[in-house]
C-alpha cells in the first residue's frame, strides 16, 4: 500500500541520485517472498505518517491524531513529563504536552508510536530485530545532534526503517531466516543472505521504500547502510545510519546468543568513524558508554 511523501526538501543539500531497484531483483524478491512482502498499514498509521512527513504540519494536526487514541495520549504525557523535558510545570493535557516537547519531537513520537504498535506484538527473534531498529533510530538521532546535518525526526525515522527488509524476510521465511541469522553471527548478514538468494535485506527494504513512497534520503539509508565504509561520504544519511547501526552492534543491543564475534567486529569497525568524534570523547569506551546510556533512556520513552 502506497502512502505519504516521507520527508522532503529541508535537507535538499543532502539529496542523492535517485536509487531504484532493478526489475530482475524486484521479481526475485516477489517470487521468493510473495506479494505480501510489502506490508499494508492501518488507516490511522497512514494518517500519522502523512502528518509526520509533511513539512507544513503543525502541532494541531498532531494533536488531532493523538487525542483520537487514549493510550497514545497517556504515552505522550509520560514523555512530556519525563526528566528530559522537565520545564518546571507538568503537562496535564495533550496540547500542553505537545508544546513542551515541540514539533520535531512530536513527529518522532508519531513515527515511533505507530511503528512500535505494529511490530511490538512480535516475540522472540523477531522482537529482537525490531528492538535493534529502535536502537538505531535513537542512536542516529543522538549522533546527528553532534552536527545537526538533518532534521532530528528524519535521522530517527531513517534509523527506525533501515532494517525493515530484514524484519520482513524473517516474517516471510520464518525458521529459514533464523538459519541465515545464525550464519551471520560468524560473518555478516549480507554475505549470509547472498548464499541463498539473489538479493539481500537492503534490496527488500528498498522495495518496501519504493512502494511506500519514501524520500531519496530514506531510500539511501535503507539501501546503503551496509556499504563499505570508504564508499560512504561522511555526514550523509546513509553514513549516519551506518554509524548508528555499527554502534548498536558494538554495544550488543538486541543481539541473539552467539553474536560475541559479531559484536567485536563492530567495535573494530568504529575506528572508521573515530576521527569525527575523538574531540568529544576521551576514548571509544567513553563513546560507547554514552551511546548506551542515551539508548537506555530513550528506549524507556519510545520503545515501549
KEKE-3310 file (N, C-alpha, C; in steps of 0.2 Angstrom, whole numbers, plus 5000, padded with zeros to 4 digits):
npx = (5004:5003:5008:5009:5022:5037:5046:5054:5064:5069:5081:5088:5101:5108:5103:5102:5108:5094:5090:5086:5077:5083:5073:5074:5079:5068:5058:5063:5063:5049:5045:5051:5048:5034:5020:5015:5026:5027:5021:5004:4997:4988:4974:4974:4988:4993:4988:4995:5008:5008:5006:5017:5027:5025:5030:5023:5015:5008:5007:4994:4988:4995:4990:4976:4977:4983:4974:4964:4966:4967:4977:4989:4988:4991:5004:5011:5009:5017:5030:5031:5032:5043:5060:5068:5062:5059:5051:5048:5035:5021:5013:4996:4987:4985:4988:4996:5006:5012:5016:5027:5036:5038:5038:5046:5050:5038:5034:5043:5038:5026:5030:5038:5028:5017:5024:5030:5018:5013:5023:5027:5020:5027:5037:5051:5065:5061:5056:5068:5074:5066:5068:5082:5080:5074:5084:5094:5087:5086:5100:5104:5098:5104:5117:5117:5115:5127:5131:5120:5115:5104:5086:5080:5069:5070:5082:5079:5069:5075:5084:5075:5068:5078:5082:5070:5069:5075:5067:5055:5060:5062:5049:5042:5050:5053:5059:5069:5075:5080:5091:5099:5102:5110:5121:5126:5131:5144:5149:5143:5127:5124:5132:5128:5115:5117:5121:5110:5101:5097:5097:5097:5093:5093:5089:5076:5071:5072:5063:5051:5052:5051:5038:5031:5033:5044:5056:5071:5082:5078:5077:5091:5097:5092:5096:5110:5116:5124:5135:5153:5164:5173:5166:5156:5151:5155:5144:5132:5115:5115:5128:5127:5117:5123:5134:5126:5120:5131:5136:5126:5127:5140:5138:5130:5116:5101:5105:5105:5109:5126:5133:5145:5157:5153:5149:5162:5168:5161:5164:5178:5176:5171:5182:5183:5176:5180:5188:5179:5173:5182:5186:5176:5175:5185:5189:5186:5178:5172:5164:5155:5149:5142:5133:5126:5120:5112:5104:5097:5090:5081:5075:5066:5057:5052:5052:5043)
npy = (4994:5011:5026:5042:5055:5054:5065:5079:5090:5100:5095:5097:5099:5087:5078:5063:5055:5047:5032:5015:5000:4986:4978:4964:4960:4964:4956:4944:4945:4946:4933:4925:4929:4932:4942:4949:4954:4967:4977:4981:4995:5001:5012:5023:5023:5027:5040:5046:5045:5053:5065:5067:5067:5078:5094:5105:5102:5105:5107:5106:5097:5086:5084:5081:5068:5061:5063:5055:5043:5035:5028:5033:5046:5045:5040:5051:5061:5055:5056:5070:5074:5068:5068:5072:5082:5091:5106:5112:5113:5103:5094:5092:5090:5085:5096:5104:5095:5094:5106:5107:5097:5100:5103:5095:5084:5079:5074:5063:5056:5052:5044:5033:5028:5023:5014:5005:5001:4992:4983:4978:4968:4957:4942:4934:4931:4939:4950:4954:4959:4970:4978:4981:4990:5000:5004:5009:5020:5028:5030:5036:5048:5054:5054:5062:5074:5080:5087:5091:5089:5084:5085:5081:5072:5065:5059:5050:5042:5037:5028:5020:5013:5007:4993:4987:4978:4966:4962:4960:4949:4939:4938:4932:4921:4914:4901:4898:4910:4912:4903:4910:4921:4914:4910:4923:4928:4923:4930:4941:4949:4952:4944:4931:4931:4932:4919:4911:4918:4929:4942:4954:4959:4973:4976:4971:4980:4992:4989:4990:5003:5010:5006:5012:5026:5033:5046:5051:5052:5043:5031:5029:5027:5015:5006:5008:5006:4996:4997:4997:5006:5015:5019:5027:5044:5056:5061:5060:5054:5040:5037:5041:5032:5020:5022:5023:5010:5002:5006:5002:4988:4986:4989:4979:4978:4970:4958:4941:4925:4920:4930:4936:4937:4945:4956:4961:4963:4974:4984:4985:4990:5003:5011:5017:5029:5036:5048:5058:5060:5060:5072:5074:5064:5055:5042:5027:5019:5027:5034:5023:5020:5032:5032:5020:5024:5034:5027:5018:5027:5034:5023:5019:5028:5028:5015:5007)
npz = (5000:4995:5003:5009:5008:5012:5021:5015:5006:5016:5018:5006:5001:5004:4996:4986:4970:4962:4968:4963:4962:4953:4940:4939:4951:4959:4954:4958:4972:4975:4969:4978:4991:4991:4986:4997:5004:5005:5017:5022:5030:5044:5043:5052:5055:5043:5041:5052:5048:5036:5042:5050:5041:5033:5029:5032:5042:5058:5076:5079:5070:5074:5086:5084:5079:5090:5101:5097:5102:5117:5123:5117:5120:5134:5134:5127:5137:5147:5141:5140:5153:5158:5164:5155:5147:5157:5162:5173:5175:5175:5162:5158:5149:5131:5122:5130:5133:5120:5117:5126:5122:5108:5090:5082:5090:5092:5080:5079:5089:5084:5073:5079:5089:5081:5073:5082:5088:5078:5077:5089:5094:5091:5095:5103:5092:5081:5088:5094:5082:5079:5090:5088:5077:5084:5092:5083:5078:5089:5092:5079:5079:5091:5087:5076:5082:5085:5074:5068:5055:5049:5050:5066:5067:5054:5055:5065:5059:5048:5054:5061:5051:5044:5043:5039:5029:5033:5044:5037:5029:5039:5043:5032:5029:5041:5050:5041:5039:5051:5052:5043:5051:5061:5053:5050:5062:5062:5051:5041:5038:5025:5017:5022:5018:5004:5001:4999:4992:4977:4981:4995:5012:5011:4998:4999:5008:5001:4991:4998:5002:4990:4987:4997:4995:5000:5004:4994:5003:5013:5006:5002:5015:5019:5008:5008:5020:5023:5015:5010:5021:5016:5004:5008:5009:5022:5034:5027:5025:5024:5029:5042:5047:5045:5055:5066:5066:5067:5079:5088:5087:5091:5105:5108:5107:5108:5103:5097:5105:5104:5097:5100:5093:5082:5088:5093:5080:5076:5085:5081:5069:5071:5071:5059:5060:5070:5070:5068:5081:5091:5097:5105:5115:5127:5124:5114:5122:5131:5122:5118:5130:5133:5122:5125:5136:5132:5123:5132:5140:5131:5125:5135:5134:5121:5116:5121)
capx = (5000:5007:5006:5014:5028:5041:5051:5057:5066:5073:5088:5089:5108:5110:5099:5106:5105:5089:5091:5080:5078:5082:5067:5075:5079:5061:5054:5066:5060:5042:5044:5053:5044:5027:5017:5014:5032:5026:5015:4999:4997:4981:4972:4977:4995:4995:4987:5000:5015:5007:5007:5024:5031:5023:5034:5018:5011:5009:5005:4987:4987:4997:4985:4970:4978:4985:4968:4959:4968:4968:4983:4994:4988:4994:5011:5013:5010:5023:5036:5032:5033:5049:5065:5072:5058:5056:5051:5046:5027:5019:5008:4990:4983:4989:4991:5001:5012:5015:5020:5033:5041:5040:5035:5051:5049:5031:5034:5047:5033:5021:5033:5039:5022:5013:5028:5031:5012:5013:5028:5028:5017:5031:5040:5057:5070:5058:5056:5075:5076:5063:5072:5088:5078:5073:5090:5097:5084:5088:5107:5105:5096:5109:5124:5115:5115:5134:5132:5114:5115:5097:5081:5080:5064:5072:5088:5076:5065:5080:5086:5069:5066:5084:5082:5063:5069:5077:5062:5050:5062:5060:5041:5040:5054:5052:5065:5074:5079:5084:5097:5103:5105:5115:5127:5128:5135:5151:5152:5138:5120:5124:5136:5124:5109:5119:5122:5104:5096:5100:5095:5098:5088:5093:5085:5069:5069:5071:5057:5046:5053:5048:5031:5028:5035:5049:5061:5078:5086:5077:5079:5098:5099:5090:5099:5117:5118:5130:5140:5159:5165:5177:5162:5151:5153:5154:5138:5126:5111:5117:5134:5124:5113:5129:5137:5121:5119:5138:5137:5121:5130:5146:5136:5127:5109:5096:5109:5104:5115:5132:5135:5150:5162:5149:5150:5169:5169:5158:5169:5184:5173:5170:5188:5182:5172:5183:5191:5173:5171:5188:5187:5171:5176:5191:5190:5180:5174:5168:5159:5150:5146:5137:5129:5122:5116:5107:5099:5093:5085:5076:5071:5061:5052:5049:5052:5038)
capy = (5000:5017:5031:5048:5058:5054:5070:5081:5097:5103:5093:5096:5099:5081:5073:5059:5052:5043:5025:5011:4993:4983:4974:4957:4959:4965:4950:4938:4946:4944:4926:4921:4930:4933:4949:4952:4956:4974:4976:4986:4999:5003:5019:5028:5024:5030:5047:5048:5046:5059:5071:5067:5068:5084:5100:5110:5100:5109:5104:5105:5091:5080:5084:5078:5061:5058:5063:5050:5036:5037:5026:5037:5052:5044:5039:5057:5064:5052:5058:5077:5075:5065:5072:5075:5088:5095:5113:5115:5113:5096:5094:5089:5089:5084:5102:5106:5091:5095:5112:5105:5093:5103:5100:5089:5078:5076:5070:5057:5052:5049:5038:5028:5025:5019:5008:5001:4997:4987:4977:4976:4961:4951:4939:4930:4933:4945:4956:4957:4963:4976:4982:4984:4996:5006:5007:5013:5026:5033:5032:5040:5055:5056:5056:5068:5081:5082:5091:5094:5089:5083:5086:5075:5066:5062:5054:5045:5038:5033:5023:5015:5009:5004:4986:4984:4972:4961:4961:4956:4942:4935:4937:4928:4915:4911:4897:4898:4916:4911:4900:4915:4925:4910:4911:4930:4929:4922:4934:4947:4947:4952:4938:4925:4931:4930:4912:4908:4922:4934:4948:4954:4963:4980:4976:4970:4986:4997:4988:4992:5010:5012:5006:5017:5032:5036:5051:5048:5051:5036:5025:5028:5025:5008:5003:5008:5006:4991:4999:4998:5012:5020:5021:5032:5051:5057:5065:5058:5050:5033:5036:5042:5026:5015:5023:5021:5003:4999:5007:4997:4981:4986:4989:4972:4979:4966:4953:4934:4922:4918:4936:4940:4939:4950:4962:4963:4966:4980:4988:4987:4994:5010:5015:5021:5035:5039:5055:5063:5061:5059:5078:5075:5059:5053:5036:5024:5016:5033:5035:5018:5021:5037:5029:5015:5027:5038:5022:5016:5032:5035:5017:5019:5033:5027:5008:5003)
capz = (5000:4995:5007:5011:5004:5018:5022:5009:5004:5021:5018:4999:5000:5005:4992:4982:4964:4963:4969:4961:4962:4946:4939:4940:4959:4962:4953:4963:4979:4975:4968:4984:4997:4989:4985:5004:5007:5006:5022:5022:5036:5046:5040:5057:5054:5036:5043:5056:5044:5032:5046:5052:5035:5029:5032:5033:5048:5064:5082:5079:5066:5078:5092:5082:5079:5097:5105:5095:5105:5124:5126:5114:5124:5140:5132:5126:5143:5151:5138:5141:5160:5159:5167:5149:5145:5163:5161:5179:5175:5172:5157:5160:5143:5125:5119:5134:5131:5113:5117:5130:5118:5102:5084:5079:5094:5091:5074:5081:5093:5079:5069:5084:5092:5077:5070:5088:5089:5073:5077:5096:5096:5089:5100:5101:5087:5078:5093:5094:5076:5079:5095:5085:5073:5089:5095:5078:5077:5094:5091:5074:5082:5095:5083:5072:5086:5085:5068:5065:5047:5046:5055:5071:5065:5049:5057:5069:5055:5044:5059:5063:5045:5040:5043:5038:5024:5037:5048:5033:5027:5044:5044:5026:5029:5047:5053:5036:5040:5058:5050:5040:5056:5064:5049:5050:5068:5060:5045:5041:5036:5018:5015:5024:5013:4997:5000:4997:4987:4973:4984:5002:5016:5009:4992:5001:5011:4996:4988:5003:5002:4984:4987:5002:4993:5004:5000:4992:5009:5017:5002:5003:5021:5019:5003:5008:5027:5024:5010:5013:5024:5011:4999:5011:5011:5029:5036:5023:5029:5025:5034:5049:5049:5046:5061:5072:5066:5070:5087:5091:5087:5096:5112:5108:5109:5104:5099:5099:5108:5099:5092:5103:5087:5078:5092:5092:5074:5076:5089:5077:5063:5073:5070:5053:5062:5076:5069:5069:5087:5096:5100:5110:5119:5128:5121:5111:5128:5133:5117:5118:5136:5132:5117:5128:5141:5128:5121:5138:5142:5126:5124:5140:5132:5114:5114:5125)
cpx = (5004:5004:5011:5018:5033:5046:5054:5060:5070:5080:5090:5097:5111:5107:5104:5103:5100:5091:5085:5082:5078:5076:5068:5076:5072:5057:5057:5063:5053:5041:5046:5049:5037:5025:5016:5020:5031:5020:5010:4999:4990:4980:4975:4984:4997:4994:4993:5007:5014:5008:5014:5029:5030:5026:5029:5014:5012:5006:4998:4985:4989:4992:4979:4971:4979:4978:4963:4961:4971:4975:4989:4994:4992:5002:5014:5014:5016:5029:5037:5034:5039:5054:5068:5068:5056:5057:5049:5038:5025:5013:5002:4986:4988:4992:4996:5007:5015:5019:5027:5038:5043:5038:5040:5050:5043:5030:5038:5042:5028:5024:5034:5033:5019:5017:5029:5024:5011:5017:5029:5025:5021:5035:5047:5062:5067:5058:5063:5077:5072:5066:5078:5086:5077:5079:5094:5094:5086:5095:5108:5103:5101:5115:5123:5116:5122:5135:5126:5113:5108:5092:5081:5075:5066:5078:5084:5073:5069:5083:5081:5068:5072:5084:5075:5064:5071:5071:5056:5053:5061:5053:5039:5044:5054:5059:5070:5078:5083:5091:5102:5106:5110:5121:5130:5132:5142:5154:5148:5132:5120:5127:5131:5118:5111:5120:5116:5100:5100:5098:5097:5093:5088:5089:5078:5067:5068:5065:5051:5046:5050:5041:5027:5030:5039:5054:5067:5082:5085:5079:5087:5100:5097:5094:5107:5120:5123:5135:5147:5161:5168:5172:5157:5154:5151:5148:5133:5122:5112:5123:5131:5121:5118:5132:5132:5121:5126:5138:5132:5124:5136:5144:5133:5120:5105:5100:5106:5110:5120:5134:5141:5155:5159:5150:5157:5171:5166:5162:5175:5182:5173:5176:5188:5179:5175:5185:5185:5171:5176:5189:5181:5171:5183:5194:5184:5175:5170:5162:5153:5146:5140:5131:5124:5117:5110:5101:5094:5088:5079:5072:5065:5055:5048:5049:5047:5031)
cpy = (5006:5022:5036:5050:5059:5059:5072:5088:5101:5101:5092:5096:5092:5075:5069:5058:5047:5035:5021:5004:4990:4979:4967:4956:4960:4959:4944:4939:4943:4936:4922:4922:4931:4940:4952:4954:4964:4975:4982:4989:5001:5010:5024:5029:5028:5038:5050:5050:5052:5065:5072:5069:5075:5090:5105:5108:5104:5105:5102:5099:5085:5079:5080:5070:5058:5058:5058:5043:5038:5034:5030:5043:5051:5043:5046:5061:5062:5055:5066:5078:5071:5070:5075:5082:5092:5102:5116:5115:5107:5097:5090:5087:5088:5090:5104:5102:5092:5101:5111:5102:5096:5099:5094:5083:5075:5072:5063:5053:5048:5043:5032:5024:5021:5013:5003:4997:4992:4981:4975:4970:4955:4948:4936:4934:4939:4951:4959:4961:4970:4981:4985:4990:5002:5009:5011:5019:5031:5035:5037:5047:5058:5058:5062:5075:5084:5087:5094:5094:5088:5085:5080:5070:5062:5057:5048:5040:5034:5027:5017:5011:5006:4997:4983:4978:4966:4958:4957:4950:4937:4933:4932:4922:4911:4908:4897:4904:4916:4907:4905:4919:4921:4911:4918:4931:4927:4926:4940:4945:4947:4946:4931:4925:4929:4923:4908:4912:4927:4941:4948:4958:4970:4981:4975:4977:4992:4995:4991:5000:5013:5012:5011:5024:5036:5041:5047:5047:5044:5030:5024:5025:5017:5004:5002:5008:5000:4992:4999:5005:5017:5023:5026:5039:5053:5062:5065:5054:5043:5032:5037:5035:5020:5016:5021:5013:4999:5000:5003:4990:4981:4986:4982:4972:4974:4960:4946:4931:4920:4924:4939:4942:4945:4956:4965:4966:4973:4986:4990:4991:5002:5014:5020:5028:5039:5046:5060:5064:5061:5066:5079:5069:5057:5047:5033:5021:5021:5034:5030:5018:5026:5035:5025:5019:5031:5033:5020:5021:5033:5029:5016:5023:5031:5020:5004:5005)
cpz = (5000:4999:5008:5006:5010:5018:5016:5010:5009:5020:5010:4997:5001:5001:4987:4975:4966:4963:4967:4961:4955:4946:4941:4947:4962:4960:4957:4970:4980:4974:4974:4990:4997:4989:4992:5007:5008:5011:5020:5029:5038:5044:5045:5056:5048:5038:5047:5052:5039:5036:5048:5047:5031:5033:5034:5039:5054:5070:5082:5075:5070:5084:5090:5082:5086:5101:5103:5098:5112:5126:5123:5118:5131:5139:5131:5133:5147:5148:5140:5148:5162:5161:5161:5147:5151:5162:5168:5180:5172:5167:5159:5154:5137:5122:5123:5133:5125:5113:5121:5125:5111:5096:5082:5083:5094:5085:5075:5085:5089:5076:5074:5087:5087:5074:5076:5089:5084:5075:5084:5098:5094:5095:5098:5097:5083:5082:5094:5088:5076:5084:5093:5081:5078:5091:5090:5077:5083:5094:5085:5076:5086:5091:5079:5076:5087:5079:5066:5058:5045:5052:5059:5069:5059:5051:5061:5064:5051:5048:5060:5057:5041:5039:5042:5033:5028:5041:5043:5030:5032:5045:5038:5026:5035:5049:5048:5037:5047:5056:5047:5046:5060:5060:5049:5056:5067:5054:5046:5038:5028:5015:5016:5019:5006:4996:4997:4992:4983:4975:4992:5005:5014:5003:4994:5004:5006:4992:4992:5002:4996:4984:4992:5000:4997:5000:4998:4998:5013:5013:5002:5009:5022:5014:5005:5015:5028:5019:5014:5016:5019:5006:5001:5012:5018:5029:5030:5027:5030:5029:5041:5051:5050:5052:5067:5072:5069:5077:5091:5092:5091:5103:5113:5109:5104:5100:5102:5102:5102:5095:5095:5097:5083:5081:5092:5086:5073:5079:5085:5071:5065:5072:5064:5054:5067:5075:5070:5076:5093:5100:5106:5116:5121:5125:5118:5117:5130:5128:5117:5125:5136:5127:5120:5133:5138:5125:5126:5140:5137:5124:5129:5138:5125:5112:5117:5123)
residu = (UNK:UNK:UNK:UNK:UNK:UNK:UNK:UNK:UNK:UNK:UNK:UNK:UNK:UNK:UNK:UNK:UNK:UNK:UNK:UNK:UNK:UNK:UNK:UNK:UNK:UNK:UNK:UNK:UNK:UNK:UNK:UNK:UNK:UNK:UNK:UNK:UNK:UNK:UNK:UNK:UNK:UNK:UNK:UNK:UNK:UNK:UNK:UNK:UNK:UNK:UNK:UNK:UNK:UNK:UNK:UNK:UNK:UNK:UNK:UNK:UNK:UNK:UNK:UNK:UNK:UNK:UNK:UNK:UNK:UNK:UNK:UNK:UNK:UNK:UNK:UNK:UNK:UNK:UNK:UNK:UNK:UNK:UNK:UNK:UNK:UNK:UNK:UNK:UNK:UNK:UNK:UNK:UNK:UNK:UNK:UNK:UNK:UNK:UNK:UNK:UNK:UNK:UNK:UNK:UNK:UNK:UNK:UNK:UNK:UNK:UNK:UNK:UNK:UNK:UNK:UNK:UNK:UNK:UNK:UNK:UNK:UNK:UNK:UNK:UNK:UNK:UNK:UNK:UNK:UNK:UNK:UNK:UNK:UNK:UNK:UNK:UNK:UNK:UNK:UNK:UNK:UNK:UNK:UNK:UNK:UNK:UNK:UNK:UNK:UNK:UNK:UNK:UNK:UNK:UNK:UNK:UNK:UNK:UNK:UNK:UNK:UNK:UNK:UNK:UNK:UNK:UNK:UNK:UNK:UNK:UNK:UNK:UNK:UNK:UNK:UNK:UNK:UNK:UNK:UNK:UNK:UNK:UNK:UNK:UNK:UNK:UNK:UNK:UNK:UNK:UNK:UNK:UNK:UNK:UNK:UNK:UNK:UNK:UNK:UNK:UNK:UNK:UNK:UNK:UNK:UNK:UNK:UNK:UNK:UNK:UNK:UNK:UNK:UNK:UNK:UNK:UNK:UNK:UNK:UNK:UNK:UNK:UNK:UNK:UNK:UNK:UNK:UNK:UNK:UNK:UNK:UNK:UNK:UNK:UNK:UNK:UNK:UNK:UNK:UNK:UNK:UNK:UNK:UNK:UNK:UNK:UNK:UNK:UNK:UNK:UNK:UNK:UNK:UNK:UNK:UNK:UNK:UNK:UNK:UNK:UNK:UNK:UNK:UNK:UNK:UNK:UNK:UNK:UNK:UNK:UNK:UNK:UNK:UNK:UNK:UNK:UNK:UNK:UNK:UNK:UNK:UNK:UNK:UNK:UNK:UNK:UNK:UNK:UNK:UNK:UNK:UNK:UNK:UNK:UNK:UNK:UNK:UNK:UNK:UNK:UNK:UNK:UNK:UNK)
# end
